[in-house]
Amino acid sequence: MRLDGVLFFPVTPYGTDGDIGEQTMAEHVANGVAAGAGGVFTACGTGEFNALDVTDYTKVVATSVRATGGRVPVFSGAGGPLPTAKAFARAAADNGADGLLLMPPYLVTAPPDGLVRYVREVASAGGLPVIIYHRATARFSPSAVAELAQLPEIIGFKDGLGDFDLLQRIILTVRRSTDREFTFFNGLPTAELTVPAYRGLGVTLYSSAVFAFAPEIALAFHKAVTGDDEVLVQRLLTDFYLPLVELRDRVPGYAVSLVKAGVRMRGLAVGGVRPPLVDPSAEDLRELERILAIGLEIAGA
C-alpha cells in the first residue's frame, strides 16, 4: 500500500458510442504502470469522476485493477452526495481497488466536524483505506485531520488548496497527535509547478497529470527534483510546466481536457470530455503540441 514515485491519474476513455472504452482504458493504465508509475488513481478528477455513474465507475475501476495486475496500488475516486459516495466506495471495494481518494461533498460547505462525519461514513461503507482530498468545499481544520488520522482506515491527506500556512499547521498537528505512518501529498493541478515549495514543508509526494500523456517528462522532472538537479528542474518548470499552466488557465476545465487531448496526441484514442467540460480549441491544441514538443526535447525523449 505504500505510495512512492510519480502518481498516475489516468483519463477515462470513451468509445464512439459514448460508453467507457474498456480496452483503451486497460492499455492506458498498463502503459502508465510499465512506464514507472508509483500508484494509479483512477476515476478521480483527471478521470472525470464528476461525469461517471456507478456503472461507468465500476467498469473504470475493474479495468484499472486488472490492467495494473497488482504491481502498484490502485486508488479510485469517491465523493459527492453522501449516498453516492457510499455507493462508489462499495463498488471500489467490490472491484478490487486498494483504497479511495475521497473528494469533496456536493455543493455544500460544511464545518470540520461535519466533514469528519462524512469521511467516517464513506470509509465505513467501503472498508478501504482512504486518502482525504482537501479542496473546494472540503476544507479541513488541523484538529479535524488529526482526529481522522487516529482511524486506521484514514491513511493520507492530499492537499489541493495550496494554503501553506494551513498545511504546515495540519502537518504539525497530525505529527504531534500520532506516531503512525500518515501520508501527505501535493494535489494541486499541474502539481510539478509547486513541488519545490511543498518539499520545503517535507511533502515530497505529488500527483502528476502530465504523467498521463507524457510520462517521459514527468519522470525526468521527478528524477531531477529528487536528484537535486536544479538546472534541469528550473528548465522544465520554465519552458514546459509554466507555459502548460498558462494554457490550462485559459479555460475552466482545461486541467482535465488538455490532459485528455495530450493522451490523444500521443496516439491513444480516448475520445473527448463529457459535459460540462469542453475540449480544447484548435488554436489551443496547436499550442499544447508546441509545449509538448519542447518538454519532450528537454527530457531527452
N, C-alpha and C positions, 0 to 999 in steps of 0.2 A: 504493500500500500504506500510505500514511501515515494514521494514525488521528487524528481530531480531533473536538471537539464531544462530543455525548452518544452513548454507545454503547448500541445497542439489542439486547436479549436477548429475542427473540420466544418466545412459548409454542408448544407443539406441539398443534395441534387434532386431536381425534378425532371421527370421524363416529358416527352411531347404531349402526353395526356394529362400532365399536371400532377400526377401521382409521384410518390417517392421513387427515385431511381436507385433501387437497392443494389444492383450490380455496380453502378458507378460509385455509389457510396462505399461499397466494400473496397473498390480499387483505390479510392481517395484515402481512406483510412489506412489500408495496408501500405500504400506508398509512403504515407507520413510516418508510420511506425518504422518502416525499413530505413527511412532517411535519418532516424535517430531521435524521434520524439521521446520525451521523458514521461508523458502521460497524454491520454486522449480525453478531451472534454467535449462530448458530443451532445447535439440538441441543446446547445447553450446559445448565447447571444449571436455569435457568428453563424451558428447553425439555424437561425431563425426560429428559436423556441417560441417566439410570440405568434408564429403563423402555423403551428402544428397542433392537430387534435391528438387524442390519445392513440388512435390507430396509426397515424403518421409517426408519432413519437415512438411507439412500440417497434415499428419497422426500423427506425433510425438506430435505436439502442441495440436491438438484437443484431442488426447488421454490423454495427461498430464492434460489438463484443466478439462476434465471430471473426471479423477481419483482423482484430488485434491479437487473437489467439493466446491471450494470457501473457503476452510479452511485456506489457506495461499496464498500469491501472487504467480503467475506463470510468470516468465520472460523467453523469448525464445531468442535464438541467432539470430543475423543478421550480415552481413558483406560481405567482398569480393568485387568483382566488383560492382560499384555503381548501375547499373540496377538490378543486383542480390540482393543486399542488400535491395533495394526498394521493390522488389517483395516479399522477405521474410518478410519484415516489414508489407506489406499489408496482407499477408497470416496470420501472427501472430494476427493482429487486427481482421481479419475476423473469426478467430477460437478461440477467447476469451482470448488470453493472456493479462496479466495485464501490461506488459512492455517488453522492449527489452534490451538485453545486446549486445551493438554494438561493434563487433570485428574489427580488422584492415582491411583496404582495401587490395586488392590483389597485392602482389609483390612490388609495387612502394613504395618508401619512399618519403613522402610529407612534405612540410613545415607546420608549425602550422596553418597558415591561410587557407591552402588547407584542412587540417583535419577539421577545423571548418565548412567549406562549406560542406564537406562530411557528417558530423554529422547533420547539419541543413537539408540537403536534405533527408536523410533517416528518420529522425524524422518527417519531414513534410509528407512523403509518408505514414507512418504507423499511425500517430496521436496518438502514445502511449508514455508513459513515457520511457525515455532512460537512461541507465547507460553506460557511456563511458568505454571502456576497453583499458587501457594504457599498450601496449606491442608491441613487434616486430616492424612492420612498422608504428604503430600508437603511436608516441611519442609526447605528448602534452607539450607545454610550460605553465608556470604558468598563463600568461596573456590569453592564448587560453582557458584554463579551466575556468578562471574567466569570460571570455566573454560568454562561453556556459552556465555557471551557472546562468546567468541572464535570460535564457529562461525557462519558466515554465515547458516545457516538458523534460528538461535535469535535472535529479534528483540525479545523483550519478556518482562516479568515482571508477572504480576497478583497482587497481594497480597490474600489472603483470610484472613489471620491477625490483622492489626491489632497486631502487636508492633512498636511504632515504633522502639524501640532497635535491634532486629534489622534492620528495614527500612532504617534510616539506615546501618547498617554495610554492608548489602548494596549500597546505592546508592553509597556512597563507595568500596567495594572494586571494584565494576564500573567506575566512572568512572576510577579510578586504573589499572585494568588495560587499558582500551581507549578509543580516541577515536572508535570507530564509533557510529552512532546506535543507541540501545537504549532501548526504551520501558518505563516503569514506570507502572502504574495501580492505582487503588484498586478492589478487587474484593470488598469486604465486602458482605454482604446489606444492602439499602437503603443504598447507599454514600453518598448525599447527606448522611446524618447525620454522617459523618466527613470530608466534603470539606474543611472549614476546617482540620482537623488535618493531613490529607495535604498540603494546599497549603503548610503550614508546612515540609514536607520537600522542597518543589519538585515534588511529584507532583500534577499538575493534571488528568490524565485519569482518568475513572472510569466504571464500568458503572452503568446505571440500569435497575433492574427496573420502576420506576414508569413509564418511557417506554412500556413495553409496553401499558399501559392508560390512561395519562393523559399523553400527550406534551406537552400544554399546560402542565402543572405542571412536568414535568421540564425543559422548555425555559425556562420562566420562572425556575426556580431557577438553571439554568446561566447565563442572561443576567445574573441578579442577582449571582451569585458572581464571574463574570468581569468584571463592570462595577463591582464594589465597592459594590453597593447593599446595605449591611449591614442596613438596616432590613427590606428585603424578604427577605433571606436568613434573618434571625432569625425573621421572622413565619412563613415557610414551614416552617422547622425546628420551631418551637414548636407551631404549630397544625395542621400536616399531617404532617410526617415523624415527629415524636415519637409522636403517637397511633398512626400506622401501625405503627411499630416495636413499640410496646407490644401492639398487636393481634397482630402477627406472632409475638411471643414466647409467646403463649398456648398454641400447639400446635406440636409439632415438624413441620416440613414446610410450615408456612403461608407461608414465604418464597417458595414456588412456588405453592401452591394459592390463596392470596389474590390473587396477580397474575393467575392464570387467571380467578378469579372477577371481578376488575376488568375484564378484557377482555370477559367475558360481559355485565357491567353496561353496557358502552359499546356493546353491540349486535352483537357478533360471536359466533356460535355455535361456540365452540371445545371444548365438552364439559367434562367433569370431569377429574380427575387419575387416573392409574393407581396401583394399589397398589405400594408400601406407603404412599404419601401418601393423605391423606383430604381431601375437600372441606370448606370451612368450614360451620359450623353456621348455622342460620337467624339466630340472635342475632348471630353474628359477621359475617354478611353485612349485616345492618342497620347494624352499627357501621362496616363498611367503606364502605357507601353514604353514611353521615353524614360520615365523614372525607373521602371523595372530593368531596362537595359543597362542603365548606369549602375544600379545596385548589383546586378549580376557581374558586371565588369569589375567593380571594386572587390567583390567577394571572390573573384578569380574563377567564376563558374562559366 
